[in-house]
Amino acid sequence: MYWTKNWSDEKIQKNIDNSTLCYGAYDEDGVQVGYGRVVTDFSTVAYLLDFVVDEPFRGKGIGTKLMKEILENESLNDCSFVLATSVQAKKFYESLGFQIKNEKYMLCRVS
């Protein structure tokens, strides 16, 4: 992600280690092509963070499959999902049922 380009390997690892759930998508050679992470209390809210698919692999359904894996995680059944998103990704998230709360955040499965 563009905001992590100056991060050290140690900072990235700390980010991963302190997230509740991390997801990856891999090509047939085992190279990681997608990533998403969740920070949650497993009871009320799940924040989706750093969701990305490498540019050459976009438009192939990888992001949709990865996001569905996250949204269908049974341990998150009681949670509303919240994510910060960019204008470029708005249609992608809306196609998965997310609704705009304000200019920066989208919500999914709010009860």
Backbone as XML, in Angstrom:
<?xml version="1.0"?>
<chain id="A" units="angstrom">
  <residue number="1" name="MET">
    <atom name="N" x="0.845" y="-1.178" z="0.000"/>
    <atom name="CA" x="0.000" y="0.000" z="0.000"/>
    <atom name="C" x="0.889" y="1.239" z="0.000"/>
  </residue>
  <residue number="2" name="TYR">
    <atom name="N" x="0.393" y="2.283" z="-0.630"/>
    <atom name="CA" x="1.195" y="3.494" z="-0.774"/>
    <atom name="C" x="1.621" y="4.090" z="0.556"/>
  </residue>
  <residue number="3" name="TRP">
    <atom name="N" x="0.815" y="3.954" z="1.600"/>
    <atom name="CA" x="1.179" y="4.564" z="2.877"/>
    <atom name="C" x="2.227" y="3.760" z="3.637"/>
  </residue>
  <residue number="4" name="THR">
    <atom name="N" x="2.538" y="2.562" z="3.170"/>
    <atom name="CA" x="3.532" y="1.735" z="3.865"/>
    <atom name="C" x="4.877" y="1.696" z="3.149"/>
  </residue>
  <residue number="5" name="LYS">
    <atom name="N" x="5.019" y="2.424" z="2.054"/>
    <atom name="CA" x="6.239" y="2.291" z="1.261"/>
    <atom name="C" x="7.505" y="2.700" z="2.025"/>
  </residue>
  <residue number="6" name="ASN">
    <atom name="N" x="7.379" y="3.520" z="3.044"/>
    <atom name="CA" x="8.547" y="3.922" z="3.839"/>
    <atom name="C" x="8.636" y="3.179" z="5.167"/>
  </residue>
  <residue number="7" name="TRP">
    <atom name="N" x="7.784" y="2.192" z="5.355"/>
    <atom name="CA" x="7.813" y="1.434" z="6.600"/>
    <atom name="C" x="8.950" y="0.422" z="6.568"/>
  </residue>
  <residue number="8" name="SER">
    <atom name="N" x="9.544" y="0.209" z="7.716"/>
    <atom name="CA" x="10.578" y="-0.819" z="7.837"/>
    <atom name="C" x="9.918" y="-2.191" z="7.890"/>
  </residue>
  <residue number="9" name="ASP">
    <atom name="N" x="10.693" y="-3.227" z="7.623"/>
    <atom name="CA" x="10.184" y="-4.597" z="7.738"/>
    <atom name="C" x="9.697" y="-4.868" z="9.155"/>
  </residue>
  <residue number="10" name="GLU">
    <atom name="N" x="10.394" y="-4.309" z="10.134"/>
    <atom name="CA" x="10.010" y="-4.510" z="11.541"/>
    <atom name="C" x="8.646" y="-3.894" z="11.823"/>
  </residue>
  <residue number="11" name="LYS">
    <atom name="N" x="8.389" y="-2.707" z="11.298"/>
    <atom name="CA" x="7.095" y="-2.048" z="11.517"/>
    <atom name="C" x="5.976" y="-2.849" z="10.848"/>
  </residue>
  <residue number="12" name="ILE">
    <atom name="N" x="6.209" y="-3.339" z="9.652"/>
    <atom name="CA" x="5.201" y="-4.143" z="8.957"/>
    <atom name="C" x="4.917" y="-5.415" z="9.744"/>
  </residue>
  <residue number="13" name="GLN">
    <atom name="N" x="5.954" y="-6.064" z="10.241"/>
    <atom name="CA" x="5.758" y="-7.290" z="11.024"/>
    <atom name="C" x="4.995" y="-7.004" z="12.308"/>
  </residue>
  <residue number="14" name="LYS">
    <atom name="N" x="5.281" y="-5.894" z="12.965"/>
    <atom name="CA" x="4.560" y="-5.523" z="14.187"/>
    <atom name="C" x="3.085" y="-5.280" z="13.870"/>
  </residue>
  <residue number="15" name="ASN">
    <atom name="N" x="2.819" y="-4.649" z="12.737"/>
    <atom name="CA" x="1.461" y="-4.395" z="12.279"/>
    <atom name="C" x="0.712" y="-5.716" z="12.112"/>
  </residue>
  <residue number="16" name="ILE">
    <atom name="N" x="1.335" y="-6.679" z="11.480"/>
    <atom name="CA" x="0.728" y="-7.995" z="11.265"/>
    <atom name="C" x="0.551" y="-8.732" z="12.593"/>
  </residue>
  <residue number="17" name="ASP">
    <atom name="N" x="1.589" y="-8.738" z="13.415"/>
    <atom name="CA" x="1.547" y="-9.475" z="14.683"/>
    <atom name="C" x="0.463" y="-8.967" z="15.623"/>
  </residue>
  <residue number="18" name="ASN">
    <atom name="N" x="0.134" y="-7.690" z="15.542"/>
    <atom name="CA" x="-0.831" y="-7.100" z="16.464"/>
    <atom name="C" x="-2.227" y="-6.941" z="15.865"/>
  </residue>
  <residue number="19" name="SER">
    <atom name="N" x="-2.454" y="-7.552" z="14.728"/>
    <atom name="CA" x="-3.790" y="-7.592" z="14.140"/>
    <atom name="C" x="-4.472" y="-8.878" z="14.595"/>
  </residue>
  <residue number="20" name="THR">
    <atom name="N" x="-5.786" y="-8.846" z="14.683"/>
    <atom name="CA" x="-6.516" y="-10.013" z="15.159"/>
    <atom name="C" x="-6.506" y="-11.134" z="14.141"/>
  </residue>
  <residue number="21" name="LEU">
    <atom name="N" x="-6.823" y="-10.817" z="12.888"/>
    <atom name="CA" x="-6.868" y="-11.805" z="11.818"/>
    <atom name="C" x="-6.182" y="-11.235" z="10.585"/>
  </residue>
  <residue number="22" name="CYS">
    <atom name="N" x="-5.387" y="-12.043" z="9.923"/>
    <atom name="CA" x="-4.753" y="-11.633" z="8.668"/>
    <atom name="C" x="-5.083" y="-12.660" z="7.593"/>
  </residue>
  <residue number="23" name="TYR">
    <atom name="N" x="-5.340" y="-12.171" z="6.401"/>
    <atom name="CA" x="-5.707" y="-13.019" z="5.274"/>
    <atom name="C" x="-4.768" y="-12.747" z="4.119"/>
  </residue>
  <residue number="24" name="GLY">
    <atom name="N" x="-4.469" y="-13.776" z="3.363"/>
    <atom name="CA" x="-3.638" y="-13.605" z="2.180"/>
    <atom name="C" x="-4.204" y="-14.375" z="1.005"/>
  </residue>
  <residue number="25" name="ALA">
    <atom name="N" x="-3.896" y="-13.892" z="-0.184"/>
    <atom name="CA" x="-4.232" y="-14.589" z="-1.423"/>
    <atom name="C" x="-2.915" y="-14.847" z="-2.140"/>
  </residue>
  <residue number="26" name="TYR">
    <atom name="N" x="-2.783" y="-16.038" z="-2.731"/>
    <atom name="CA" x="-1.515" y="-16.454" z="-3.324"/>
    <atom name="C" x="-1.745" y="-16.985" z="-4.734"/>
  </residue>
  <residue number="27" name="ASP">
    <atom name="N" x="-0.768" y="-16.761" z="-5.602"/>
    <atom name="CA" x="-0.883" y="-17.310" z="-6.950"/>
    <atom name="C" x="-0.471" y="-18.780" z="-6.947"/>
  </residue>
  <residue number="28" name="GLU">
    <atom name="N" x="-0.500" y="-19.413" z="-8.098"/>
    <atom name="CA" x="-0.212" y="-20.851" z="-8.186"/>
    <atom name="C" x="1.219" y="-21.203" z="-7.804"/>
  </residue>
  <residue number="29" name="ASP">
    <atom name="N" x="2.112" y="-20.208" z="-7.788"/>
    <atom name="CA" x="3.499" y="-20.443" z="-7.371"/>
    <atom name="C" x="3.735" y="-20.139" z="-5.896"/>
  </residue>
  <residue number="30" name="GLY">
    <atom name="N" x="2.663" y="-19.769" z="-5.185"/>
    <atom name="CA" x="2.787" y="-19.473" z="-3.765"/>
    <atom name="C" x="3.229" y="-18.055" z="-3.461"/>
  </residue>
  <residue number="31" name="VAL">
    <atom name="N" x="3.212" y="-17.181" z="-4.463"/>
    <atom name="CA" x="3.579" y="-15.782" z="-4.261"/>
    <atom name="C" x="2.344" y="-15.023" z="-3.796"/>
  </residue>
  <residue number="32" name="GLN">
    <atom name="N" x="2.496" y="-14.254" z="-2.722"/>
    <atom name="CA" x="1.356" y="-13.514" z="-2.196"/>
    <atom name="C" x="0.967" y="-12.388" z="-3.154"/>
  </residue>
  <residue number="33" name="VAL">
    <atom name="N" x="-0.330" y="-12.346" z="-3.501"/>
    <atom name="CA" x="-0.837" y="-11.330" z="-4.424"/>
    <atom name="C" x="-1.946" y="-10.488" z="-3.800"/>
  </residue>
  <residue number="34" name="GLY">
    <atom name="N" x="-2.406" y="-10.873" z="-2.613"/>
    <atom name="CA" x="-3.455" y="-10.122" z="-1.937"/>
    <atom name="C" x="-3.297" y="-10.206" z="-0.436"/>
  </residue>
  <residue number="35" name="TYR">
    <atom name="N" x="-3.852" y="-9.208" z="0.265"/>
    <atom name="CA" x="-3.712" y="-9.147" z="1.718"/>
    <atom name="C" x="-4.860" y="-8.330" z="2.297"/>
  </residue>
  <residue number="36" name="GLY">
    <atom name="N" x="-5.322" y="-8.739" z="3.456"/>
    <atom name="CA" x="-6.297" y="-7.978" z="4.225"/>
    <atom name="C" x="-6.155" y="-8.341" z="5.682"/>
  </residue>
  <residue number="37" name="ARG">
    <atom name="N" x="-6.433" y="-7.389" z="6.545"/>
    <atom name="CA" x="-6.342" y="-7.694" z="7.974"/>
    <atom name="C" x="-7.547" y="-7.138" z="8.703"/>
  </residue>
  <residue number="38" name="VAL">
    <atom name="N" x="-7.851" y="-7.739" z="9.851"/>
    <atom name="CA" x="-9.004" y="-7.378" z="10.653"/>
    <atom name="C" x="-8.552" y="-7.148" z="12.085"/>
  </residue>
  <residue number="39" name="VAL">
    <atom name="N" x="-9.050" y="-6.084" z="12.674"/>
    <atom name="CA" x="-8.888" y="-5.831" z="14.105"/>
    <atom name="C" x="-10.303" y="-5.852" z="14.680"/>
  </residue>
  <residue number="40" name="THR">
    <atom name="N" x="-10.528" y="-6.713" z="15.675"/>
    <atom name="CA" x="-11.894" y="-6.922" z="16.164"/>
    <atom name="C" x="-11.930" y="-7.319" z="17.628"/>
  </residue>
  <residue number="41" name="ASP">
    <atom name="N" x="-13.110" y="-7.149" z="18.225"/>
    <atom name="CA" x="-13.367" y="-7.658" z="19.573"/>
    <atom name="C" x="-14.231" y="-8.929" z="19.515"/>
  </residue>
  <residue number="42" name="PHE">
    <atom name="N" x="-14.575" y="-9.385" z="18.306"/>
    <atom name="CA" x="-15.392" y="-10.572" z="18.051"/>
    <atom name="C" x="-16.819" y="-10.460" z="18.584"/>
  </residue>
  <residue number="43" name="SER">
    <atom name="N" x="-17.249" y="-9.280" z="19.039"/>
    <atom name="CA" x="-18.610" y="-9.170" z="19.559"/>
    <atom name="C" x="-19.405" y="-8.017" z="18.971"/>
  </residue>
  <residue number="44" name="THR">
    <atom name="N" x="-18.744" y="-6.927" z="18.585"/>
    <atom name="CA" x="-19.505" y="-5.791" z="18.081"/>
    <atom name="C" x="-18.987" y="-5.241" z="16.754"/>
  </residue>
  <residue number="45" name="VAL">
    <atom name="N" x="-17.691" y="-5.149" z="16.602"/>
    <atom name="CA" x="-17.150" y="-4.490" z="15.422"/>
    <atom name="C" x="-15.905" y="-5.198" z="14.907"/>
  </residue>
  <residue number="46" name="ALA">
    <atom name="N" x="-15.747" y="-5.180" z="13.605"/>
    <atom name="CA" x="-14.551" y="-5.700" z="12.948"/>
    <atom name="C" x="-14.079" y="-4.632" z="11.965"/>
  </residue>
  <residue number="47" name="TYR">
    <atom name="N" x="-12.896" y="-4.115" z="12.191"/>
    <atom name="CA" x="-12.321" y="-3.110" z="11.303"/>
    <atom name="C" x="-11.491" y="-3.806" z="10.240"/>
  </residue>
  <residue number="48" name="LEU">
    <atom name="N" x="-11.820" y="-3.569" z="8.988"/>
    <atom name="CA" x="-11.066" y="-4.128" z="7.872"/>
    <atom name="C" x="-10.005" y="-3.114" z="7.465"/>
  </residue>
  <residue number="49" name="LEU">
    <atom name="N" x="-8.774" y="-3.576" z="7.422"/>
    <atom name="CA" x="-7.658" y="-2.674" z="7.166"/>
    <atom name="C" x="-6.740" y="-3.217" z="6.092"/>
  </residue>
  <residue number="50" name="ASP">
    <atom name="N" x="-6.061" y="-2.325" z="5.397"/>
    <atom name="CA" x="-4.993" y="-2.683" z="4.453"/>
    <atom name="C" x="-5.414" y="-3.763" z="3.466"/>
  </residue>
  <residue number="51" name="PHE">
    <atom name="N" x="-6.598" y="-3.663" z="2.938"/>
    <atom name="CA" x="-7.075" y="-4.646" z="1.971"/>
    <atom name="C" x="-6.541" y="-4.270" z="0.598"/>
  </residue>
  <residue number="52" name="VAL">
    <atom name="N" x="-5.772" y="-5.185" z="-0.018"/>
    <atom name="CA" x="-5.139" y="-4.859" z="-1.292"/>
    <atom name="C" x="-4.892" y="-6.119" z="-2.115"/>
  </residue>
  <residue number="53" name="VAL">
    <atom name="N" x="-4.998" y="-5.970" z="-3.424"/>
    <atom name="CA" x="-4.598" y="-7.003" z="-4.380"/>
    <atom name="C" x="-3.585" y="-6.336" z="-5.306"/>
  </residue>
  <residue number="54" name="ASP">
    <atom name="N" x="-2.468" y="-7.012" z="-5.546"/>
    <atom name="CA" x="-1.443" y="-6.458" z="-6.433"/>
    <atom name="C" x="-2.043" y="-6.105" z="-7.788"/>
  </residue>
  <residue number="55" name="GLU">
    <atom name="N" x="-1.607" y="-4.991" z="-8.329"/>
    <atom name="CA" x="-2.150" y="-4.442" z="-9.576"/>
    <atom name="C" x="-2.310" y="-5.466" z="-10.706"/>
  </residue>
  <residue number="56" name="PRO">
    <atom name="N" x="-1.300" y="-6.280" z="-11.027"/>
    <atom name="CA" x="-1.468" y="-7.214" z="-12.152"/>
    <atom name="C" x="-2.532" y="-8.289" z="-11.930"/>
  </residue>
  <residue number="57" name="PHE">
    <atom name="N" x="-2.973" y="-8.472" z="-10.689"/>
    <atom name="CA" x="-3.929" y="-9.523" z="-10.362"/>
    <atom name="C" x="-5.342" y="-8.989" z="-10.127"/>
  </residue>
  <residue number="58" name="ARG">
    <atom name="N" x="-5.526" y="-7.685" z="-10.242"/>
    <atom name="CA" x="-6.850" y="-7.092" z="-10.040"/>
    <atom name="C" x="-7.761" y="-7.431" z="-11.216"/>
  </residue>
  <residue number="59" name="GLY">
    <atom name="N" x="-9.055" y="-7.455" z="-10.922"/>
    <atom name="CA" x="-10.044" y="-7.742" z="-11.958"/>
    <atom name="C" x="-10.205" y="-9.211" z="-12.270"/>
  </residue>
  <residue number="60" name="LYS">
    <atom name="N" x="-9.621" y="-10.069" z="-11.437"/>
    <atom name="CA" x="-9.690" y="-11.513" z="-11.668"/>
    <atom name="C" x="-10.500" y="-12.239" z="-10.594"/>
  </residue>
  <residue number="61" name="GLY">
    <atom name="N" x="-11.172" y="-11.472" z="-9.733"/>
    <atom name="CA" x="-11.996" y="-12.069" z="-8.692"/>
    <atom name="C" x="-11.260" y="-12.391" z="-7.404"/>
  </residue>
  <residue number="62" name="ILE">
    <atom name="N" x="-9.971" y="-12.124" z="-7.355"/>
    <atom name="CA" x="-9.182" y="-12.446" z="-6.161"/>
    <atom name="C" x="-9.640" y="-11.617" z="-4.969"/>
  </residue>
  <residue number="63" name="GLY">
    <atom name="N" x="-9.824" y="-10.321" z="-5.172"/>
    <atom name="CA" x="-10.267" y="-9.445" z="-4.082"/>
    <atom name="C" x="-11.645" y="-9.828" z="-3.576"/>
  </residue>
  <residue number="64" name="THR">
    <atom name="N" x="-12.533" y="-10.159" z="-4.486"/>
    <atom name="CA" x="-13.885" y="-10.571" z="-4.093"/>
    <atom name="C" x="-13.830" y="-11.847" z="-3.262"/>
  </residue>
  <residue number="65" name="LYS">
    <atom name="N" x="-13.062" y="-12.817" z="-3.716"/>
    <atom name="CA" x="-12.953" y="-14.075" z="-2.971"/>
    <atom name="C" x="-12.321" y="-13.845" z="-1.596"/>
  </residue>
  <residue number="66" name="LEU">
    <atom name="N" x="-11.281" y="-13.048" z="-1.543"/>
    <atom name="CA" x="-10.612" y="-12.757" z="-0.277"/>
    <atom name="C" x="-11.560" y="-12.044" z="0.679"/>
  </residue>
  <residue number="67" name="MET">
    <atom name="N" x="-12.298" y="-11.042" z="0.177"/>
    <atom name="CA" x="-13.229" y="-10.316" z="1.038"/>
    <atom name="C" x="-14.355" y="-11.215" z="1.515"/>
  </residue>
  <residue number="68" name="LYS">
    <atom name="N" x="-14.855" y="-12.092" z="0.663"/>
    <atom name="CA" x="-15.912" y="-13.014" z="1.085"/>
    <atom name="C" x="-15.421" y="-13.950" z="2.184"/>
  </residue>
  <residue number="69" name="GLU">
    <atom name="N" x="-14.167" y="-14.381" z="2.104"/>
    <atom name="CA" x="-13.592" y="-15.219" z="3.175"/>
    <atom name="C" x="-13.643" y="-14.477" z="4.505"/>
  </residue>
  <residue number="70" name="ILE">
    <atom name="N" x="-13.307" y="-13.198" z="4.467"/>
    <atom name="CA" x="-13.330" y="-12.388" z="5.697"/>
    <atom name="C" x="-14.766" y="-12.233" z="6.191"/>
  </residue>
  <residue number="71" name="LEU">
    <atom name="N" x="-15.670" y="-11.832" z="5.315"/>
    <atom name="CA" x="-17.054" y="-11.569" z="5.713"/>
    <atom name="C" x="-17.783" y="-12.825" z="6.181"/>
  </residue>
  <residue number="72" name="GLU">
    <atom name="N" x="-17.357" y="-13.997" z="5.719"/>
    <atom name="CA" x="-18.009" y="-15.253" z="6.086"/>
    <atom name="C" x="-17.346" y="-15.963" z="7.264"/>
  </residue>
  <residue number="73" name="ASN">
    <atom name="N" x="-16.347" y="-15.353" z="7.858"/>
    <atom name="CA" x="-15.677" y="-15.940" z="9.017"/>
    <atom name="C" x="-16.682" y="-16.027" z="10.171"/>
  </residue>
  <residue number="74" name="GLU">
    <atom name="N" x="-17.002" y="-17.243" z="10.590"/>
    <atom name="CA" x="-18.025" y="-17.450" z="11.620"/>
    <atom name="C" x="-17.697" y="-16.770" z="12.938"/>
  </residue>
  <residue number="75" name="SER">
    <atom name="N" x="-16.437" y="-16.587" z="13.259"/>
    <atom name="CA" x="-16.075" y="-15.937" z="14.519"/>
    <atom name="C" x="-16.416" y="-14.451" z="14.507"/>
  </residue>
  <residue number="76" name="LEU">
    <atom name="N" x="-16.779" y="-13.927" z="13.325"/>
    <atom name="CA" x="-17.143" y="-12.514" z="13.202"/>
    <atom name="C" x="-18.648" y="-12.326" z="12.985"/>
  </residue>
  <residue number="77" name="ASN">
    <atom name="N" x="-19.451" y="-13.376" z="13.199"/>
    <atom name="CA" x="-20.886" y="-13.319" z="12.927"/>
    <atom name="C" x="-21.614" y="-12.220" z="13.689"/>
  </residue>
  <residue number="78" name="ASP">
    <atom name="N" x="-21.178" y="-11.880" z="14.880"/>
    <atom name="CA" x="-21.864" y="-10.872" z="15.686"/>
    <atom name="C" x="-21.409" y="-9.452" z="15.379"/>
  </residue>
  <residue number="79" name="CYS">
    <atom name="N" x="-20.449" y="-9.311" z="14.516"/>
    <atom name="CA" x="-19.822" y="-8.006" z="14.267"/>
    <atom name="C" x="-20.426" y="-7.261" z="13.090"/>
  </residue>
  <residue number="80" name="SER">
    <atom name="N" x="-20.423" y="-5.949" z="13.226"/>
    <atom name="CA" x="-20.613" y="-5.070" z="12.080"/>
    <atom name="C" x="-19.217" y="-4.828" z="11.522"/>
  </residue>
  <residue number="81" name="PHE">
    <atom name="N" x="-19.104" y="-4.784" z="10.217"/>
    <atom name="CA" x="-17.807" y="-4.541" z="9.588"/>
    <atom name="C" x="-17.693" y="-3.068" z="9.230"/>
  </residue>
  <residue number="82" name="VAL">
    <atom name="N" x="-16.558" y="-2.489" z="9.535"/>
    <atom name="CA" x="-16.283" y="-1.095" z="9.219"/>
    <atom name="C" x="-14.971" y="-1.053" z="8.458"/>
  </residue>
  <residue number="83" name="LEU">
    <atom name="N" x="-14.914" y="-0.253" z="7.412"/>
    <atom name="CA" x="-13.655" y="-0.088" z="6.713"/>
    <atom name="C" x="-13.518" y="1.323" z="6.196"/>
  </residue>
  <residue number="84" name="ALA">
    <atom name="N" x="-12.280" y="1.758" z="6.115"/>
    <atom name="CA" x="-11.961" y="3.023" z="5.466"/>
    <atom name="C" x="-11.614" y="2.680" z="4.033"/>
  </residue>
  <residue number="85" name="THR">
    <atom name="N" x="-12.125" y="3.454" z="3.104"/>
    <atom name="CA" x="-11.888" y="3.123" z="1.711"/>
    <atom name="C" x="-11.618" y="4.355" z="0.881"/>
  </residue>
  <residue number="86" name="SER">
    <atom name="N" x="-11.101" y="4.125" z="-0.278"/>
    <atom name="CA" x="-10.828" y="5.201" z="-1.220"/>
    <atom name="C" x="-11.966" y="5.288" z="-2.227"/>
  </residue>
  <residue number="87" name="VAL">
    <atom name="N" x="-12.052" y="6.399" z="-2.902"/>
    <atom name="CA" x="-13.069" y="6.580" z="-3.928"/>
    <atom name="C" x="-12.935" y="5.512" z="-5.005"/>
  </residue>
  <residue number="88" name="GLN">
    <atom name="N" x="-11.699" y="5.137" z="-5.346"/>
    <atom name="CA" x="-11.463" y="4.152" z="-6.394"/>
    <atom name="C" x="-12.073" y="2.794" z="-6.056"/>
  </residue>
  <residue number="89" name="ALA">
    <atom name="N" x="-12.148" y="2.448" z="-4.780"/>
    <atom name="CA" x="-12.629" y="1.128" z="-4.376"/>
    <atom name="C" x="-14.108" y="1.121" z="-4.005"/>
  </residue>
  <residue number="90" name="LYS">
    <atom name="N" x="-14.771" y="2.242" z="-4.091"/>
    <atom name="CA" x="-16.163" y="2.356" z="-3.648"/>
    <atom name="C" x="-17.070" y="1.324" z="-4.311"/>
  </residue>
  <residue number="91" name="LYS">
    <atom name="N" x="-17.027" y="1.196" z="-5.626"/>
    <atom name="CA" x="-17.899" y="0.255" z="-6.335"/>
    <atom name="C" x="-17.615" y="-1.187" z="-5.939"/>
  </residue>
  <residue number="92" name="PHE">
    <atom name="N" x="-16.343" y="-1.519" z="-5.723"/>
    <atom name="CA" x="-15.976" y="-2.870" z="-5.296"/>
    <atom name="C" x="-16.664" y="-3.204" z="-3.976"/>
  </residue>
  <residue number="93" name="TYR">
    <atom name="N" x="-16.549" y="-2.317" z="-2.994"/>
    <atom name="CA" x="-17.138" y="-2.591" z="-1.686"/>
    <atom name="C" x="-18.660" y="-2.573" z="-1.737"/>
  </residue>
  <residue number="94" name="GLU">
    <atom name="N" x="-19.243" y="-1.684" z="-2.510"/>
    <atom name="CA" x="-20.697" y="-1.662" z="-2.633"/>
    <atom name="C" x="-21.201" y="-2.965" z="-3.249"/>
  </residue>
  <residue number="95" name="SER">
    <atom name="N" x="-20.434" y="-3.560" z="-4.167"/>
    <atom name="CA" x="-20.846" y="-4.823" z="-4.787"/>
    <atom name="C" x="-20.878" y="-5.967" z="-3.777"/>
  </residue>
  <residue number="96" name="LEU">
    <atom name="N" x="-20.196" y="-5.787" z="-2.661"/>
    <atom name="CA" x="-20.168" y="-6.797" z="-1.604"/>
    <atom name="C" x="-21.151" y="-6.479" z="-0.479"/>
  </residue>
  <residue number="97" name="GLY">
    <atom name="N" x="-21.980" y="-5.457" z="-0.667"/>
    <atom name="CA" x="-23.009" y="-5.130" z="0.315"/>
    <atom name="C" x="-22.656" y="-4.040" z="1.297"/>
  </residue>
  <residue number="98" name="PHE">
    <atom name="N" x="-21.511" y="-3.425" z="1.148"/>
    <atom name="CA" x="-21.145" y="-2.334" z="2.044"/>
    <atom name="C" x="-21.963" y="-1.098" z="1.704"/>
  </residue>
  <residue number="99" name="GLN">
    <atom name="N" x="-22.303" y="-0.328" z="2.719"/>
    <atom name="CA" x="-23.038" y="0.917" z="2.542"/>
    <atom name="C" x="-22.198" y="2.071" z="3.058"/>
  </residue>
  <residue number="100" name="ILE">
    <atom name="N" x="-22.295" y="3.203" z="2.401"/>
    <atom name="CA" x="-21.520" y="4.376" z="2.793"/>
    <atom name="C" x="-22.119" y="4.982" z="4.057"/>
  </residue>
  <residue number="101" name="LYS">
    <atom name="N" x="-21.269" y="5.191" z="5.055"/>
    <atom name="CA" x="-21.697" y="5.862" z="6.278"/>
    <atom name="C" x="-21.389" y="7.349" z="6.171"/>
  </residue>
  <residue number="102" name="ASN">
    <atom name="N" x="-20.193" y="7.663" z="5.729"/>
    <atom name="CA" x="-19.805" y="9.047" z="5.487"/>
    <atom name="C" x="-18.765" y="9.040" z="4.380"/>
  </residue>
  <residue number="103" name="GLU">
    <atom name="N" x="-18.077" y="10.111" z="4.166"/>
    <atom name="CA" x="-17.146" y="10.212" z="3.049"/>
    <atom name="C" x="-15.971" y="9.239" z="3.121"/>
  </residue>
  <residue number="104" name="LYS">
    <atom name="N" x="-15.642" y="8.746" z="4.308"/>
    <atom name="CA" x="-14.456" y="7.916" z="4.461"/>
    <atom name="C" x="-14.748" y="6.479" z="4.844"/>
  </residue>
  <residue number="105" name="TYR">
    <atom name="N" x="-15.895" y="6.218" z="5.435"/>
    <atom name="CA" x="-16.137" y="4.880" z="5.976"/>
    <atom name="C" x="-17.341" y="4.215" z="5.341"/>
  </residue>
  <residue number="106" name="MET">
    <atom name="N" x="-17.253" y="2.901" z="5.251"/>
    <atom name="CA" x="-18.362" y="2.096" z="4.754"/>
    <atom name="C" x="-18.675" y="1.035" z="5.807"/>
  </residue>
  <residue number="107" name="LEU">
    <atom name="N" x="-19.910" y="0.613" z="5.846"/>
    <atom name="CA" x="-20.358" y="-0.382" z="6.817"/>
    <atom name="C" x="-21.011" y="-1.558" z="6.105"/>
  </residue>
  <residue number="108" name="CYS">
    <atom name="N" x="-20.893" y="-2.712" z="6.700"/>
    <atom name="CA" x="-21.534" y="-3.914" z="6.183"/>
    <atom name="C" x="-22.090" y="-4.703" z="7.356"/>
  </residue>
  <residue number="109" name="ARG">
    <atom name="N" x="-23.239" y="-5.333" z="7.134"/>
    <atom name="CA" x="-23.885" y="-6.182" z="8.137"/>
    <atom name="C" x="-24.101" y="-5.450" z="9.463"/>
  </residue>
  <residue number="110" name="VAL">
    <atom name="N" x="-24.755" y="-4.342" z="9.390"/>
    <atom name="CA" x="-25.093" y="-3.602" z="10.606"/>
    <atom name="C" x="-26.452" y="-4.075" z="11.063"/>
  </residue>
  <residue number="111" name="SER">
    <atom name="N" x="-26.524" y="-4.474" z="12.340"/>
    <atom name="CA" x="-27.818" y="-4.966" z="12.850"/>
    <atom name="C" x="-28.483" y="-3.947" z="13.728"/>
  </residue>
</chain>
